[in-house]
Amino acid sequence: MLSWSCVNYWEVSKIRHYILRVLNVGAISQLCFWLFVTDRPKLAENYTEDTWLKLQDAVGAIQNSTSIKYNLEELYQAVENLCSYKVSPTLYKQLRQVCEEHVQFTESLDNLSFLKRMNRCWQDHCRQTIMIRSIFLFLDRTYVLQNSLLPSIWDTGLELFRTHIVSDSAVQKRTVDGILEQIELERNGETVDRSLLRSLLGMLSDLQVYKDSFEERFLIETNRLYAAEGQRLMQERDVPEYLHHVARRLEEENDRIMNYLDQSTQKPLISCVEKQLLGEHMTAVLQKGLSTLLDENRVTELGLLYQLFSKVKGGLPTLLQFWRDYIKSFGGEIVCTPEKDKDMVQDLLDFKDKMDNVAQSCFARNEGFINAMKEAFETFINKRPNKPAELIAKYVDSKLRAGNKEATEEELERILDKIMIIFRFIHGKDVFEAFYKKDLAKRLLVGKSASVDAEKSMLSKLKHECGAAFTSKLEGMFKDMELSKDIMIQFKQYMQNQREPTNIELTVNILTMGYWPSYTPMEVHLPPEMVKLQEVFKLFYLGKHSGRKLQWQPTLGHAVLKAEFKEGKKELQVSLFQTLVLLMFNEGEEFSVEEIRTATGIEEGELRRTLQSLACGKARVLNKNPRGKDVEDGDRFNFNNDFKHKLFRIKINQIQMKETVEEQVSTTERVFQDRQYQIDAAVVRIMKMRKTLSHNLLVSELYNQLKFPVKPGDLKKRIESLIDRDYMERDKETPNQYHYVA
């Protein structure tokens, strides 16, 4: 039998030899020896003879296994046996003491060598602590677990390393300085050992000193670096290059977080970079580069700009304001430059397409940006009253007119849809209606409409946008044309039954006066054959529709004449005024301007344009003497018998169908007159309902009801007019108050 002192010696010896190999120090050998030799008398007093015998048997079994090499199972069993005999407190205390004596660190000279030595020390300490915990696992899971105030063996190892090494101010400073130096080198483009940084920063995190010892200084250095870099690069680089640099920097910092920084650093780090490179320079970036990016349609950089600004507090609202201002400025230049009127509508459509593409592909279809774009378009397009509405109507006319070979039906439909988007922004839609109606009348009456389907499609779009009241007259024009076709079929049958047949084929369009634009009546001298046909048609029509009145409009008439030249017979497609002039040359060879005016009765300005189209245009069926582009009072005209043309039917430009300045002014004046009537009606309607109302409230109600822009001064004039006409009166005591007069 082994004596008690001998048993304890072999127990201690087995554990001591292994831990010496783990820690590679001699101090740990004192742990078990002290425990079992110095405390033997105390232990002997507390245990029975059977207990001693069991302990001796267990130690003997360990002793007999080997005297040099020990496996973990034997060492673990030894600790378990010791804990079974109530010596856990002393064992835990001595284990902590020996480990504490072992923890030590010596510094080296340069920072990188210091970091490597620190990392090696940390890795060795972790490996040793794991091995010791494996041996003392039974102690850790019984005694330590049952005492909540005691740290586990692993936490004890971390605590000892933190207390005796990392918490040392010199060691901690050199460690953090070295890490920051390596990160700065990497930010400057050099290659560093990321695994070393990952291990050391993981050490600081495990030791719970990462935030206080490293993160605060790291963020301060990062803030300083990027503040200086942002100021410098904003001066040196253009905006696209700067944006790509910012994106690259953010990607690099995120990569550092993924590779070696703690995840808790991500939010403050990225916020710091965004603030210094973007937040401090938002206005400067937009002032310096947004207009250029939009002008050049730099879609990639615009998308990057939106992406970066969305990360910064206040970034998107600032970008939105600059975007809105750009649209107003660029669009205002298109609308308010009279020299660009010819291409205004096409430029607006192209600009809208461009901005739509930016909003869709670059600004992530952000509703705020789309609404800001609509608001900006509505603002700048109404800076110049009436003209955009007029030009949009003319643009539609150019697309719906026959001879427009630019687009297929599908493309034409897409163009009309785009035009409707621009049309929505216009306040004075009544101006558009007036010019559109005038142009539609021309297309319908002279058969110049490219497609009835396209015409009705446009009408449907207008009806959907503005309501049935807006398109009622336009729809009435189409109905008149359809009814006229039916009437002409009946008239032809009527003419076949007449005893006196005619070689002139007459086609008449019956127009309801309220639907069509108003035309200035013009009396001209028609040939007897035409006058006779007019009377025949009048008799026929009034026989079917008694009580109606027919008013002939020669300005809208056109004809096909058969003419004989030396080259042969031709057909001339001409206006009624051109017809009257040409028919004169059946009666004579040469006429002066005055003679033609007397014979035809055509108004002087209209006559000059008509003669100019016949004698100075591409198809010169008349000769002018003397030659020249303009028609003067002394000019004389004769029939050009030598006229040649490759076509059999020749269309001579109808000058009178082109819009003159007078027609533009007349159309605009009619719109203003209609607006006055609408204002008067709205005032009377409001006052009739309210009976008494102050001036400010009345004006406010008018703005709510009127669908066109109007100035306060114009409203005041209409109110004064209604007071003069006794529709309303001022309050005798309060001049700013109005009363309705029944």
ChimeraX attribute file (.defattr): number of C-alpha atoms within 10 A of each C-alpha:
attribute: neighborCount
match mode: 1-to-1
recipient: residues
	/A:1	9
	/A:2	12
	/A:3	9
	/A:4	17
	/A:5	13
	/A:6	16
	/A:7	21
	/A:8	21
	/A:9	17
	/A:10	19
	/A:11	24
	/A:12	24
	/A:13	19
	/A:14	24
	/A:15	23
	/A:16	21
	/A:17	17
	/A:18	22
	/A:19	21
	/A:20	14
	/A:21	11
	/A:22	18
	/A:23	20
	/A:24	13
	/A:25	14
	/A:26	14
	/A:27	17
	/A:28	26
	/A:29	19
	/A:30	15
	/A:31	22
	/A:32	23
	/A:33	19
	/A:34	17
	/A:35	17
	/A:36	24
	/A:37	17
	/A:38	12
	/A:39	13
	/A:40	14
	/A:41	12
	/A:42	10
	/A:43	16
	/A:44	13
	/A:45	8
	/A:46	10
	/A:47	12
	/A:48	9
	/A:49	9
	/A:50	9
	/A:51	13
	/A:52	15
	/A:53	14
	/A:54	12
	/A:55	20
	/A:56	20
	/A:57	15
	/A:58	17
	/A:59	24
	/A:60	17
	/A:61	13
	/A:62	19
	/A:63	17
	/A:64	8
	/A:65	12
	/A:66	11
	/A:67	11
	/A:68	9
	/A:69	9
	/A:70	16
	/A:71	12
	/A:72	13
	/A:73	11
	/A:74	17
	/A:75	22
	/A:76	20
	/A:77	17
	/A:78	24
	/A:79	22
	/A:80	18
	/A:81	18
	/A:82	20
	/A:83	20
	/A:84	13
	/A:85	14
	/A:86	14
	/A:87	18
	/A:88	20
	/A:89	13
	/A:90	15
	/A:91	21
	/A:92	20
	/A:93	11
	/A:94	18
	/A:95	18
	/A:96	17
	/A:97	14
	/A:98	17
	/A:99	21
	/A:100	19
	/A:101	13
	/A:102	17
	/A:103	17
	/A:104	11
	/A:105	15
	/A:106	10
	/A:107	14
	/A:108	13
	/A:109	7
	/A:110	10
	/A:111	18
	/A:112	18
	/A:113	13
	/A:114	18
	/A:115	22
	/A:116	16
	/A:117	16
	/A:118	23
	/A:119	19
	/A:120	15
	/A:121	18
	/A:122	19
	/A:123	15
	/A:124	14
	/A:125	19
	/A:126	17
	/A:127	14
	/A:128	19
	/A:129	21
	/A:130	17
	/A:131	17
	/A:132	21
	/A:133	18
	/A:134	17
	/A:135	24
	/A:136	22
	/A:137	18
	/A:138	22
	/A:139	25
	/A:140	20
	/A:141	12
	/A:142	13
	/A:143	18
	/A:144	19
	/A:145	14
	/A:146	10
	/A:147	10
	/A:148	9
	/A:149	8
	/A:150	14
	/A:151	15
	/A:152	20
	/A:153	23
	/A:154	15
	/A:155	14
	/A:156	16
	/A:157	24
	/A:158	20
	/A:159	18
	/A:160	21
	/A:161	22
	/A:162	20
	/A:163	14
	/A:164	15
	/A:165	20
	/A:166	22
	/A:167	16
	/A:168	11
	/A:169	11
	/A:170	11
	/A:171	18
	/A:172	18
	/A:173	15
	/A:174	17
	/A:175	25
	/A:176	22
	/A:177	17
	/A:178	19
	/A:179	22
	/A:180	18
	/A:181	14
	/A:182	21
	/A:183	21
	/A:184	16
	/A:185	13
	/A:186	16
	/A:187	15
	/A:188	9
	/A:189	9
	/A:190	10
	/A:191	11
	/A:192	14
	/A:193	11
	/A:194	15
	/A:195	11
	/A:196	19
	/A:197	22
	/A:198	18
	/A:199	17
	/A:200	25
	/A:201	23
	/A:202	16
	/A:203	21
	/A:204	21
	/A:205	15
	/A:206	14
	/A:207	19
	/A:208	14
	/A:209	17
	/A:210	21
	/A:211	15
	/A:212	10
	/A:213	18
	/A:214	20
	/A:215	20
	/A:216	13
	/A:217	15
	/A:218	19
	/A:219	17
	/A:220	12
	/A:221	14
	/A:222	18
	/A:223	19
	/A:224	13
	/A:225	15
	/A:226	18
	/A:227	18
	/A:228	12
	/A:229	13
	/A:230	20
	/A:231	14
	/A:232	11
	/A:233	15
	/A:234	17
	/A:235	10
	/A:236	11
	/A:237	12
	/A:238	13
	/A:239	23
	/A:240	19
	/A:241	13
	/A:242	19
	/A:243	20
	/A:244	15
	/A:245	15
	/A:246	18
	/A:247	16
	/A:248	12
	/A:249	18
	/A:250	19
	/A:251	13
	/A:252	14
	/A:253	17
	/A:254	17
	/A:255	12
	/A:256	18
	/A:257	18
	/A:258	13
	/A:259	14
	/A:260	17
	/A:261	22
	/A:262	18
	/A:263	12
	/A:264	12
	/A:265	16
	/A:266	16
	/A:267	10
	/A:268	12
	/A:269	21
	/A:270	18
	/A:271	18
	/A:272	20
	/A:273	22
	/A:274	22
	/A:275	20
	/A:276	20
	/A:277	27
	/A:278	26
	/A:279	19
	/A:280	15
	/A:281	15
	/A:282	19
	/A:283	15
	/A:284	13
	/A:285	19
	/A:286	18
	/A:287	13
	/A:288	14
	/A:289	15
	/A:290	22
	/A:291	17
	/A:292	14
	/A:293	18
	/A:294	18
	/A:295	12
	/A:296	9
	/A:297	15
	/A:298	15
	/A:299	16
	/A:300	13
	/A:301	19
	/A:302	21
	/A:303	18
	/A:304	18
	/A:305	26
	/A:306	17
	/A:307	17
	/A:308	20
	/A:309	20
	/A:310	15
	/A:311	16
	/A:312	16
	/A:313	14
	/A:314	12
	/A:315	19
	/A:316	21
	/A:317	14
	/A:318	14
	/A:319	21
	/A:320	18
	/A:321	12
	/A:322	17
	/A:323	21
	/A:324	19
	/A:325	16
	/A:326	18
	/A:327	24
	/A:328	21
	/A:329	13
	/A:330	15
	/A:331	23
	/A:332	19
	/A:333	15
	/A:334	21
	/A:335	24
	/A:336	19
	/A:337	11
	/A:338	11
	/A:339	10
	/A:340	13
	/A:341	16
	/A:342	11
	/A:343	13
	/A:344	23
	/A:345	23
	/A:346	14
	/A:347	16
	/A:348	22
	/A:349	16
	/A:350	13
	/A:351	16
	/A:352	20
	/A:353	13
	/A:354	15
	/A:355	19
	/A:356	17
	/A:357	15
	/A:358	22
	/A:359	20
	/A:360	16
	/A:361	14
	/A:362	21
	/A:363	24
	/A:364	13
	/A:365	14
	/A:366	11
	/A:367	12
	/A:368	13
	/A:369	23
	/A:370	19
	/A:371	12
	/A:372	17
	/A:373	23
	/A:374	17
	/A:375	15
	/A:376	21
	/A:377	22
	/A:378	19
	/A:379	18
	/A:380	21
	/A:381	26
	/A:382	20
	/A:383	15
	/A:384	14
	/A:385	16
	/A:386	20
	/A:387	21
	/A:388	25
	/A:389	28
	/A:390	22
	/A:391	20
	/A:392	23
	/A:393	24
	/A:394	19
	/A:395	20
	/A:396	20
	/A:397	23
	/A:398	15
	/A:399	19
	/A:400	23
	/A:401	21
	/A:402	14
	/A:403	11
	/A:404	14
	/A:405	9
	/A:406	8
	/A:407	12
	/A:408	10
	/A:409	12
	/A:410	9
	/A:411	11
	/A:412	16
	/A:413	15
	/A:414	13
	/A:415	15
	/A:416	18
	/A:417	15
	/A:418	16
	/A:419	20
	/A:420	17
	/A:421	14
	/A:422	20
	/A:423	21
	/A:424	15
	/A:425	19
	/A:426	24
	/A:427	20
	/A:428	21
	/A:429	19
	/A:430	21
	/A:431	27
	/A:432	23
	/A:433	20
	/A:434	20
	/A:435	24
	/A:436	22
	/A:437	21
	/A:438	21
	/A:439	23
	/A:440	25
	/A:441	21
	/A:442	18
	/A:443	19
	/A:444	18
	/A:445	17
	/A:446	13
	/A:447	11
	/A:448	15
	/A:449	23
	/A:450	20
	/A:451	13
	/A:452	12
	/A:453	11
	/A:454	18
	/A:455	19
	/A:456	14
	/A:457	15
	/A:458	19
	/A:459	17
	/A:460	16
	/A:461	15
	/A:462	18
	/A:463	17
	/A:464	12
	/A:465	14
	/A:466	13
	/A:467	12
	/A:468	13
	/A:469	9
	/A:470	17
	/A:471	19
	/A:472	13
	/A:473	18
	/A:474	20
	/A:475	16
	/A:476	16
	/A:477	24
	/A:478	19
	/A:479	14
	/A:480	16
	/A:481	17
	/A:482	13
	/A:483	14
	/A:484	17
	/A:485	15
	/A:486	10
	/A:487	18
	/A:488	17
	/A:489	11
	/A:490	13
	/A:491	19
	/A:492	13
	/A:493	10
	/A:494	13
	/A:495	17
	/A:496	11
	/A:497	10
	/A:498	10
	/A:499	7
	/A:500	7
	/A:501	9
	/A:502	12
	/A:503	6
	/A:504	9
	/A:505	10
	/A:506	14
	/A:507	17
	/A:508	16
	/A:509	16
	/A:510	19
	/A:511	20
	/A:512	14
	/A:513	11
	/A:514	10
	/A:515	18
	/A:516	18
	/A:517	20
	/A:518	11
	/A:519	13
	/A:520	8
	/A:521	11
	/A:522	12
	/A:523	14
	/A:524	19
	/A:525	14
	/A:526	17
	/A:527	12
	/A:528	9
	/A:529	11
	/A:530	13
	/A:531	11
	/A:532	12
	/A:533	16
	/A:534	15
	/A:535	11
	/A:536	15
	/A:537	18
	/A:538	13
	/A:539	11
	/A:540	16
	/A:541	18
	/A:542	13
	/A:543	11
	/A:544	10
	/A:545	9
	/A:546	8
	/A:547	7
	/A:548	10
	/A:549	10
	/A:550	11
	/A:551	10
	/A:552	14
	/A:553	13
	/A:554	17
	/A:555	19
	/A:556	16
	/A:557	17
	/A:558	18
	/A:559	16
	/A:560	16
	/A:561	16
	/A:562	10
	/A:563	14
	/A:564	11
	/A:565	14
	/A:566	10
	/A:567	11
	/A:568	12
	/A:569	12
	/A:570	19
	/A:571	15
	/A:572	20
	/A:573	19
	/A:574	24
	/A:575	24
	/A:576	21
	/A:577	27
	/A:578	25
	/A:579	20
	/A:580	21
	/A:581	19
	/A:582	21
	/A:583	14
	/A:584	18
	/A:585	15
	/A:586	8
	/A:587	8
	/A:588	10
	/A:589	11
	/A:590	16
	/A:591	18
	/A:592	16
	/A:593	18
	/A:594	14
	/A:595	13
	/A:596	20
	/A:597	19
	/A:598	12
	/A:599	14
	/A:600	20
	/A:601	17
	/A:602	22
	/A:603	13
	/A:604	12
	/A:605	9
	/A:606	15
	/A:607	22
	/A:608	18
	/A:609	18
	/A:610	25
	/A:611	25
	/A:612	19
	/A:613	23
	/A:614	24
	/A:615	24
	/A:616	20
	/A:617	14
	/A:618	10
	/A:619	17
	/A:620	20
	/A:621	23
	/A:622	24
	/A:623	20
	/A:624	25
	/A:625	15
	/A:626	12
	/A:627	12
	/A:628	12
	/A:629	12
	/A:630	13
	/A:631	21
	/A:632	13
	/A:633	9
	/A:634	10
	/A:635	16
	/A:636	20
	/A:637	20
	/A:638	18
	/A:639	21
	/A:640	16
	/A:641	15
	/A:642	13
	/A:643	17
	/A:644	16
	/A:645	11
	/A:646	7
	/A:647	9
	/A:648	12
	/A:649	15
	/A:650	16
	/A:651	14
	/A:652	18
	/A:653	18
	/A:654	18
	/A:655	20
	/A:656	19
	/A:657	14
	/A:658	11
	/A:659	11
	/A:660	11
	/A:661	9
	/A:662	9
	/A:663	14
	/A:664	12
	/A:665	11
	/A:666	12
	/A:667	19
	/A:668	19
	/A:669	13
	/A:670	15
	/A:671	19
	/A:672	14
	/A:673	12
	/A:674	13
	/A:675	19
	/A:676	16
	/A:677	12
	/A:678	16
	/A:679	21
	/A:680	17
	/A:681	12
	/A:682	18
	/A:683	23
	/A:684	19
	/A:685	13
	/A:686	17
	/A:687	19
	/A:688	16
	/A:689	10
	/A:690	12
	/A:691	15
	/A:692	19
	/A:693	19
	/A:694	15
	/A:695	16
	/A:696	11
	/A:697	11
	/A:698	21
	/A:699	17
	/A:700	10
	/A:701	14
	/A:702	17
	/A:703	18
	/A:704	9
	/A:705	14
	/A:706	13
	/A:707	14
	/A:708	14
	/A:709	15
	/A:710	15
	/A:711	8
	/A:712	10
	/A:713	9
	/A:714	12
	/A:715	19
	/A:716	13
	/A:717	12
	/A:718	16
	/A:719	23
	/A:720	16
	/A:721	14
	/A:722	17
	/A:723	17
	/A:724	11
	/A:725	10
	/A:726	12
	/A:727	19
	/A:728	23
	/A:729	19
	/A:730	18
	/A:731	14
	/A:732	9
	/A:733	7
	/A:734	9
	/A:735	11
	/A:736	12
	/A:737	17
	/A:738	21
	/A:739	18
	/A:740	21
	/A:741	14
	/A:742	9
